């Protein structure tokens, strides 16, 4: 097993209609407004952006995202990733009861040299760091969709 290979799955239940959630998720350049760990987004063109994130652990990850699939009817947003992380990520947004389920799938290989060197002892911490980042993202998006009121 490659210790630098990761698969992540996060499920966000959000109290907003699926089209509203999809619209927010497709506006990558607005992520820093509601997702604290998204430190910077720089658009290179209509389908490519550079994303810099940092969660609890003291390192940044910088990744170039290229649009792969954008299908609002199916609720799918997918990108390929290169840079500190190489692979892909996908949001799938569906109605769920009176709200929305946003499913985030990601499969990547870590390319950042420091994290590669720390792959074996650091793996549990890296996974926990990702979970914290995703939890904060869900809370931030829920609050943003709720007009800024605190979301749980």
C-alpha positions in Angstrom: 0.0 0.0 0.0 1.3 3.4 -0.9 1.3 5.5 2.2 1.1 8.7 0.1 -2.2 7.6 -1.5 -5.5 8.8 0.1 -9.2 8.3 -0.5 -11.6 10.5 1.3 -15.4 10.6 1.6 -17.3 13.3 3.4 -21.1 13.7 3.6 -22.5 17.1 4.3 -26.2 17.5 5.1 -27.2 21.1 4.5 -30.4 22.9 5.2 -30.8 24.5 1.8 -32.1 23.4 -1.6 -29.7 21.4 -3.8 -29.5 24.1 -6.6 -28.4 26.7 -4.0 -25.7 24.4 -2.6 -24.5 23.5 -6.1 -24.2 27.2 -7.0 -22.1 27.9 -3.9 -19.8 24.9 -4.5 -19.2 25.8 -8.1 -18.0 29.3 -7.1 -14.5 28.2 -6.1 -13.2 31.7 -5.8 -15.8 32.4 -3.0 -14.7 29.4 -0.8 -12.4 31.6 1.4 -15.5 33.6 2.4 -17.1 30.6 4.2 -14.4 28.0 4.5 -11.6 29.2 6.8 -9.1 26.6 5.7 -9.3 27.8 2.1 -6.7 30.5 2.3 -6.5 31.6 -1.3 -8.0 30.8 -4.7 -6.4 32.3 -7.9 -8.3 31.9 -11.1 -6.0 31.2 -14.1 -8.9 31.0 -16.6 -12.6 29.8 -16.7 -11.7 26.2 -16.0 -8.5 26.3 -14.0 -7.6 27.7 -10.6 -4.8 27.5 -8.0 -6.0 26.6 -4.5 -4.1 27.0 -1.3 -5.4 25.4 1.9 -4.2 25.0 5.4 -6.0 23.2 8.3 -4.8 22.7 11.8 -1.4 21.3 11.1 1.3 23.9 10.2 1.6 23.3 6.4 0.0 24.7 3.3 -1.1 22.6 0.3 -1.1 24.3 -3.1 -2.9 22.5 -5.9 -3.9 23.4 -9.4 -7.5 22.4 -10.1 -8.8 21.8 -13.6 -12.4 21.4 -14.3 -13.3 17.9 -15.3 -17.1 17.7 -15.2 -19.6 20.3 -14.4 -23.2 19.0 -14.7 -25.8 21.0 -12.8 -28.6 18.6 -13.8 -26.8 15.7 -12.2 -25.4 17.9 -9.4 -21.8 16.9 -10.2 -18.7 19.1 -10.0 -15.4 17.3 -10.6 -11.8 18.5 -10.9 -8.4 17.0 -11.6 -5.6 18.1 -9.2 -1.9 18.6 -9.7 0.7 20.1 -7.4 1.1 19.1 -3.8 -1.9 16.8 -4.3 -2.3 14.9 -7.5 -5.6 13.1 -8.4 -9.2 14.2 -8.5 -12.1 15.5 -6.4 -15.8 15.4 -6.9 -18.9 17.0 -5.3 -22.2 15.3 -5.9 -25.2 17.3 -4.7 -28.6 15.7 -4.3 -31.9 16.6 -2.6 -32.4 15.0 0.8 -35.6 15.6 2.6 -36.1 19.3 2.9 -32.4 20.0 2.4 -29.4 18.7 0.5 -26.7 16.0 0.8 -23.4 17.1 -0.6 -21.1 14.2 -1.1 -17.3 14.9 -1.5 -15.1 12.2 -2.9 -11.4 12.6 -3.3 -8.6 10.3 -4.4 -5.1 11.8 -4.3 -1.4 11.1 -4.0 0.6 13.5 -1.9 3.5 15.1 -3.8 4.6 17.6 -1.2 8.1 16.4 -0.2 7.8 17.1 3.6 4.5 15.1 3.8 5.9 12.3 1.7 8.8 12.0 4.2 6.4 11.9 7.1 4.0 9.5 5.4 4.2 6.6 7.9 4.1 8.4 11.2 2.0 11.3 10.0 -0.8 9.4 8.2 -3.2 9.4 11.1 -2.6 13.1 11.7 -3.0 13.9 8.0 -6.4 12.1 7.9 -7.5 13.8 11.1 -6.4 17.2 9.7 -8.5 16.5 6.6 -11.6 15.6 8.8 -11.2 18.8 10.7 -11.0 20.8 7.5 -14.1 19.1 6.1 -16.1 19.6 9.3 -15.2 23.3 9.3 -16.2 23.6 5.6 -19.6 22.1 6.2 -20.2 24.4 9.1 -19.1 27.4 7.1 -21.2 26.6 4.1 -24.3 25.9 6.2 -23.9 29.3 8.0 -23.3 31.0 4.7 -26.4 29.4 3.1 -28.3 30.4 6.2 -27.4 34.1 5.7 -24.5 34.1 8.2 -26.4 32.8 11.2 -24.4 30.2 13.2 -24.9 26.6 11.9 -24.2 23.4 13.8 
